[in-house]
Amino acid sequence: MASMLEFRTPGYNPYAVKYSPYYDSRLAVAASANYGIVGNGRLFVLGLGPAGIQLEKGFDTNDSLYDLAWSEINENQLVLFDLAAGDFPVMNFAEHKREAFSVCWNPINKDSFLSSSWDGMMNRHIQQQEEHDEEEDHVRFVL
C-alpha cells in the first residue's frame, strides 16, 4: 500500500490545490486564515521529493485566497506571483468589486485567463496588453 503524504498549513485553511503543468513534483495551495471569513491569505508552493512534501516558497496576501491557476506561458508564474521574481506580486488585477474566488488560464490562448467574483461578474484578462486594443483587455460577463 502506498503511503500518504501530508503538509500542514498552520493558521490557514487550504481552499485549492493544483499541480504545476511543467513539473510533476511541484504543486501550489491557496489558503485563507479564519476559514476565509476575515483575514489574510497565503499561497504555498510545495515540492514533492524523497523527504516528503517541502515548502519551496510562500506568498502572504492581504486578502483570503480561494483558488489559483498556474500560468500556461511561464512555468514560474502563478496568476499574481512569479516564483523567480521575489516575494511580491508581479501584477495586481482590480477589475472586480468584491473578492475573486476562482481563476483559470486559457489552455488554447495562453496569454489570457478568466476570473469570477462574488460581485456576480466573470472577467477575461489578457496578459500581454500591448498586442490587444483597450476594449479587449478586460471582457466582463454577468453571471
JONOR-V53830 format. One record per residue. N is the residue number from 0. RES is the residue in one letter. PHI is phi in whole degrees, -180 to 180 (* if undefined). PSI is psi in whole degrees, 0 to 359 (999 if undefined). Layout:
# JONOR-V53830
n->N res->RES phi->PHI psi->PSI
n->N res->RES phi->PHI psi->PSI
This chain:
# JONOR-V53830
n->0 res->M phi->* psi->137
n->1 res->A phi->-73 psi->143
n->2 res->S phi->-82 psi->152
n->3 res->M phi->-98 psi->132
n->4 res->L phi->-93 psi->149
n->5 res->E phi->-142 psi->155
n->6 res->F phi->-139 psi->126
n->7 res->R phi->-91 psi->143
n->8 res->T phi->-119 psi->75
n->9 res->P phi->-58 psi->130
n->10 res->G phi->84 psi->355
n->11 res->Y phi->-133 psi->142
n->12 res->N phi->-104 psi->121
n->13 res->P phi->-70 psi->137
n->14 res->Y phi->-113 psi->328
n->15 res->A phi->-146 psi->147
n->16 res->V phi->-139 psi->136
n->17 res->K phi->-141 psi->138
n->18 res->Y phi->-76 psi->148
n->19 res->S phi->-69 psi->139
n->20 res->P phi->-75 psi->353
n->21 res->Y phi->-108 psi->325
n->22 res->Y phi->-125 psi->120
n->23 res->D phi->-74 psi->353
n->24 res->S phi->-106 psi->11
n->25 res->R phi->-121 psi->136
n->26 res->L phi->-142 psi->164
n->27 res->A phi->-131 psi->149
n->28 res->V phi->-129 psi->127
n->29 res->A phi->-94 psi->129
n->30 res->A phi->-138 psi->159
n->31 res->S phi->-137 psi->146
n->32 res->A phi->-78 psi->156
n->33 res->N phi->53 psi->40
n->34 res->Y phi->59 psi->23
n->35 res->G phi->79 psi->4
n->36 res->I phi->-75 psi->314
n->37 res->V phi->-153 psi->146
n->38 res->G phi->120 psi->192
n->39 res->N phi->-88 psi->171
n->40 res->G phi->-124 psi->167
n->41 res->R phi->-148 psi->137
n->42 res->L phi->-105 psi->121
n->43 res->F phi->-103 psi->126
n->44 res->V phi->-107 psi->120
n->45 res->L phi->-118 psi->151
n->46 res->G phi->-118 psi->138
n->47 res->L phi->-98 psi->124
n->48 res->G phi->-147 psi->187
n->49 res->P phi->-60 psi->332
n->50 res->A phi->-88 psi->5
n->51 res->G phi->105 psi->210
n->52 res->I phi->-93 psi->126
n->53 res->Q phi->-123 psi->143
n->54 res->L phi->-73 psi->122
n->55 res->E phi->-92 psi->320
n->56 res->K phi->-162 psi->150
n->57 res->G phi->-134 psi->144
n->58 res->F phi->-126 psi->126
n->59 res->D phi->-93 psi->144
n->60 res->T phi->-128 psi->159
n->61 res->N phi->-76 psi->338
n->62 res->D phi->-120 psi->162
n->63 res->S phi->-63 psi->149
n->64 res->L phi->-110 psi->132
n->65 res->Y phi->-116 psi->340
n->66 res->D phi->-154 psi->169
n->67 res->L phi->-154 psi->162
n->68 res->A phi->-149 psi->133
n->69 res->W phi->-76 psi->142
n->70 res->S phi->-68 psi->140
n->71 res->E phi->-88 psi->353
n->72 res->I phi->-94 psi->319
n->73 res->N phi->-133 psi->125
n->74 res->E phi->-68 psi->346
n->75 res->N phi->-96 psi->357
n->76 res->Q phi->-106 psi->134
n->77 res->L phi->-104 psi->178
n->78 res->V phi->-53 psi->317
n->79 res->L phi->-113 psi->345
n->80 res->F phi->-123 psi->150
n->81 res->D phi->-117 psi->119
n->82 res->L phi->-60 psi->333
n->83 res->A phi->-91 psi->355
n->84 res->A phi->-102 psi->1
n->85 res->G phi->115 psi->201
n->86 res->D phi->-98 psi->2
n->87 res->F phi->-116 psi->156
n->88 res->P phi->-62 psi->145
n->89 res->V phi->-88 psi->342
n->90 res->M phi->-158 psi->139
n->91 res->N phi->-115 psi->140
n->92 res->F phi->-114 psi->125
n->93 res->A phi->-123 psi->34
n->94 res->E phi->-79 psi->337
n->95 res->H phi->-86 psi->150
n->96 res->K phi->-91 psi->344
n->97 res->R phi->-133 psi->186
n->98 res->E phi->-64 psi->134
n->99 res->A phi->-82 psi->136
n->100 res->F phi->-123 psi->357
n->101 res->S phi->-151 psi->139
n->102 res->V phi->-138 psi->152
n->103 res->C phi->-156 psi->125
n->104 res->W phi->-76 psi->144
n->105 res->N phi->-73 psi->121
n->106 res->P phi->-75 psi->346
n->107 res->I phi->-99 psi->301
n->108 res->N phi->-93 psi->93
n->109 res->K phi->-73 psi->4
n->110 res->D phi->-102 psi->11
n->111 res->S phi->-136 psi->156
n->112 res->F phi->-146 psi->162
n->113 res->L phi->-108 psi->148
n->114 res->S phi->-136 psi->148
n->115 res->S phi->-127 psi->156
n->116 res->S phi->-142 psi->164
n->117 res->W phi->-71 psi->356
n->118 res->D phi->-82 psi->3
n->119 res->G phi->83 psi->13
n->120 res->M phi->-117 psi->150
n->121 res->M phi->-120 psi->128
n->122 res->N phi->-115 psi->145
n->123 res->R phi->-107 psi->121
n->124 res->H phi->-108 psi->138
n->125 res->I phi->-112 psi->122
n->126 res->Q phi->-70 psi->320
n->127 res->Q phi->-100 psi->85
n->128 res->Q phi->-68 psi->333
n->129 res->E phi->-66 psi->342
n->130 res->E phi->-91 psi->357
n->131 res->H phi->-129 psi->149
n->132 res->D phi->-78 psi->166
n->133 res->E phi->-58 psi->324
n->134 res->E phi->-69 psi->336
n->135 res->E phi->-88 psi->347
n->136 res->D phi->-63 psi->322
n->137 res->H phi->-138 psi->103
n->138 res->V phi->-99 psi->127
n->139 res->R phi->-109 psi->141
n->140 res->F phi->-127 psi->138
n->141 res->V phi->-87 psi->130
n->142 res->L phi->-87 psi->999
